[in-house]
Amino acid sequence: MSNKNCPICKNKNISKVLGVKNFPYFTAPINKDVIDRDKISNKVHSLNVVSCKKCSHLFLSKIPNLNLLNNLYDKYYNYPSPIKGIFKPERDDNFIKIFLKNNKNKKKQSIFEVGCYDGYILKKLSEKGYKVLGCDPSKGALIGKKMGIPIRKEFFNSSLYKYEKYDFVITRHLIEHIVNPIDWLKNLLKVLKDDGKLVIETPNVDFFLKRGLPSVFSLQHLQYFTKYSLSILLNNLNCKVEKIYKSNENLIFFVKKNKKSKKKIKIKNNNKENLKKFRNKYLITKKMLQKEVMKNNVKKISVWGAGGFGSVVHLFYELPAKKISFYVDSDPKKTKMRFLTSNASIYNKSYLRVRKPHIIVITSLYGTQILKSLKNENLEVKVINLFPKTKIYQI
């Protein structure tokens, strides 16, 4: 399905940002005992990111098969559960701090979270005295329900909640997956009290554009918001943006309904400038990586960071997948899992001494910390760190 008009302002004047042919639907690692690997690896779609020249919004011009996408992740992806305490959910904890900072009303209030997964946020806020409810269609909802968190395992539909109104409606890292964000937000506002607040968290695409990083782009993300484009959307829906927080690479909006500002939005639209930075830095990194990786003496490389970006870094920068010998990740649950995008497995950093790659490419946003740990290993290897700035190190 094509998306020829901007989903935010309906403008037809768009420009190309990035294009990758045969981009995989499934970019997560899988267990080695999965037998129907071919059924997963053969599922590809073109990744075409475009930008609206009017409101600065970025989006996919060709929408993938969403049923296929959802089915693959439901069947093969092991979503980490923060509520079980298996890992430290920094992003979730940052959100809670910002939420409590923004709302100092001691009166007991109601919260409805759309896309709550296992209910970690709901649990923490209920402990602060809030009355909470969440909905989520994934397996995570069952985890939360077993632990006594009030979650309905279902997709959000405002008609199911027509007799319920909430002081806060929270949605985190969901709006970027929605085909029609206008209609979706209209439905969210229906379950919000007239004096209530809508709280939205979503990736800040400007964060990635300014650094020349394509890591935010995937078939899962249909929309890519800037502060300006999301403010335009909310203003058009008769809402007032009260506060915008930056939380690392994400934006958190606090929004009041039925409070449309009569003033023009004061947020500066930096889209043209940031797109120029992205294209320049992305091209420089691409040429540099190709130059280093394609040298005759470079037979194997290791990618540090077994996330979605790490699995497709060779596609973004047009590098041969066969040169990826293995991936490195500090998460022990990923050890010996495999990426079908390159048919390479994941190990911890001790494996670097065994396989001795010619180049290590760090794709993680924690590149600075990883680089420090590598310098203590005395590996004598070339390292290319992509964040916060692409740079080559000989350690």
ChimeraX attribute file (.defattr): number of C-alpha atoms within 10 A of each C-alpha:
attribute: neighborCount
match mode: 1-to-1
recipient: residues
	/A:1	8
	/A:2	9
	/A:3	15
	/A:4	15
	/A:5	15
	/A:6	24
	/A:7	21
	/A:8	24
	/A:9	17
	/A:10	12
	/A:11	14
	/A:12	14
	/A:13	12
	/A:14	19
	/A:15	12
	/A:16	13
	/A:17	16
	/A:18	17
	/A:19	14
	/A:20	16
	/A:21	12
	/A:22	13
	/A:23	20
	/A:24	24
	/A:25	25
	/A:26	27
	/A:27	24
	/A:28	22
	/A:29	25
	/A:30	19
	/A:31	17
	/A:32	12
	/A:33	9
	/A:34	10
	/A:35	8
	/A:36	8
	/A:37	13
	/A:38	10
	/A:39	9
	/A:40	16
	/A:41	17
	/A:42	14
	/A:43	15
	/A:44	16
	/A:45	17
	/A:46	18
	/A:47	23
	/A:48	21
	/A:49	22
	/A:50	24
	/A:51	23
	/A:52	23
	/A:53	16
	/A:54	17
	/A:55	21
	/A:56	26
	/A:57	26
	/A:58	26
	/A:59	27
	/A:60	30
	/A:61	22
	/A:62	18
	/A:63	19
	/A:64	19
	/A:65	13
	/A:66	14
	/A:67	8
	/A:68	13
	/A:69	16
	/A:70	14
	/A:71	11
	/A:72	16
	/A:73	16
	/A:74	14
	/A:75	8
	/A:76	15
	/A:77	15
	/A:78	15
	/A:79	13
	/A:80	15
	/A:81	18
	/A:82	17
	/A:83	20
	/A:84	13
	/A:85	10
	/A:86	10
	/A:87	11
	/A:88	12
	/A:89	14
	/A:90	10
	/A:91	12
	/A:92	14
	/A:93	14
	/A:94	12
	/A:95	18
	/A:96	16
	/A:97	10
	/A:98	14
	/A:99	16
	/A:100	12
	/A:101	9
	/A:102	12
	/A:103	8
	/A:104	8
	/A:105	8
	/A:106	9
	/A:107	8
	/A:108	12
	/A:109	15
	/A:110	19
	/A:111	24
	/A:112	25
	/A:113	24
	/A:114	23
	/A:115	25
	/A:116	27
	/A:117	27
	/A:118	29
	/A:119	30
	/A:120	20
	/A:121	20
	/A:122	26
	/A:123	20
	/A:124	16
	/A:125	17
	/A:126	18
	/A:127	10
	/A:128	12
	/A:129	13
	/A:130	17
	/A:131	18
	/A:132	23
	/A:133	21
	/A:134	27
	/A:135	22
	/A:136	21
	/A:137	18
	/A:138	19
	/A:139	14
	/A:140	21
	/A:141	23
	/A:142	19
	/A:143	18
	/A:144	25
	/A:145	15
	/A:146	11
	/A:147	13
	/A:148	11
	/A:149	20
	/A:150	18
	/A:151	28
	/A:152	18
	/A:153	20
	/A:154	14
	/A:155	12
	/A:156	19
	/A:157	14
	/A:158	16
	/A:159	11
	/A:160	9
	/A:161	11
	/A:162	10
	/A:163	8
	/A:164	13
	/A:165	18
	/A:166	23
	/A:167	19
	/A:168	23
	/A:169	24
	/A:170	23
	/A:171	20
	/A:172	19
	/A:173	15
	/A:174	17
	/A:175	23
	/A:176	19
	/A:177	16
	/A:178	15
	/A:179	18
	/A:180	14
	/A:181	19
	/A:182	17
	/A:183	11
	/A:184	15
	/A:185	16
	/A:186	13
	/A:187	15
	/A:188	18
	/A:189	22
	/A:190	17
	/A:191	24
	/A:192	22
	/A:193	18
	/A:194	15
	/A:195	12
	/A:196	21
	/A:197	24
	/A:198	26
	/A:199	20
	/A:200	19
	/A:201	22
	/A:202	23
	/A:203	25
	/A:204	20
	/A:205	25
	/A:206	20
	/A:207	18
	/A:208	20
	/A:209	22
	/A:210	20
	/A:211	20
	/A:212	26
	/A:213	24
	/A:214	17
	/A:215	19
	/A:216	17
	/A:217	22
	/A:218	22
	/A:219	25
	/A:220	19
	/A:221	19
	/A:222	26
	/A:223	29
	/A:224	25
	/A:225	23
	/A:226	23
	/A:227	23
	/A:228	18
	/A:229	22
	/A:230	22
	/A:231	22
	/A:232	21
	/A:233	20
	/A:234	21
	/A:235	21
	/A:236	15
	/A:237	18
	/A:238	14
	/A:239	21
	/A:240	21
	/A:241	23
	/A:242	11
	/A:243	12
	/A:244	16
	/A:245	15
	/A:246	15
	/A:247	16
	/A:248	12
	/A:249	15
	/A:250	19
	/A:251	22
	/A:252	22
	/A:253	22
	/A:254	19
	/A:255	23
	/A:256	24
	/A:257	21
	/A:258	15
	/A:259	16
	/A:260	15
	/A:261	13
	/A:262	8
	/A:263	6
	/A:264	8
	/A:265	14
	/A:266	8
	/A:267	11
	/A:268	8
	/A:269	16
	/A:270	14
	/A:271	25
	/A:272	12
	/A:273	11
	/A:274	19
	/A:275	19
	/A:276	15
	/A:277	17
	/A:278	22
	/A:279	17
	/A:280	15
	/A:281	18
	/A:282	22
	/A:283	14
	/A:284	13
	/A:285	19
	/A:286	16
	/A:287	12
	/A:288	16
	/A:289	20
	/A:290	15
	/A:291	11
	/A:292	15
	/A:293	20
	/A:294	13
	/A:295	9
	/A:296	7
	/A:297	9
	/A:298	13
	/A:299	15
	/A:300	18
	/A:301	23
	/A:302	23
	/A:303	26
	/A:304	25
	/A:305	23
	/A:306	29
	/A:307	18
	/A:308	18
	/A:309	21
	/A:310	23
	/A:311	27
	/A:312	24
	/A:313	18
	/A:314	21
	/A:315	19
	/A:316	19
	/A:317	18
	/A:318	14
	/A:319	18
	/A:320	13
	/A:321	18
	/A:322	13
	/A:323	18
	/A:324	24
	/A:325	20
	/A:326	25
	/A:327	31
	/A:328	24
	/A:329	18
	/A:330	15
	/A:331	13
	/A:332	10
	/A:333	13
	/A:334	20
	/A:335	18
	/A:336	18
	/A:337	19
	/A:338	24
	/A:339	26
	/A:340	21
	/A:341	22
	/A:342	19
	/A:343	15
	/A:344	22
	/A:345	22
	/A:346	27
	/A:347	23
	/A:348	16
	/A:349	16
	/A:350	10
	/A:351	14
	/A:352	19
	/A:353	11
	/A:354	8
	/A:355	13
	/A:356	16
	/A:357	24
	/A:358	17
	/A:359	23
	/A:360	25
	/A:361	24
	/A:362	25
	/A:363	24
	/A:364	22
	/A:365	16
	/A:366	14
	/A:367	21
	/A:368	15
	/A:369	10
	/A:370	16
	/A:371	16
	/A:372	10
	/A:373	12
	/A:374	17
	/A:375	15
	/A:376	9
	/A:377	13
	/A:378	10
	/A:379	14
	/A:380	14
	/A:381	17
	/A:382	17
	/A:383	24
	/A:384	24
	/A:385	23
	/A:386	22
	/A:387	17
	/A:388	15
	/A:389	15
	/A:390	20
	/A:391	12
	/A:392	17
	/A:393	13
	/A:394	11
	/A:395	14
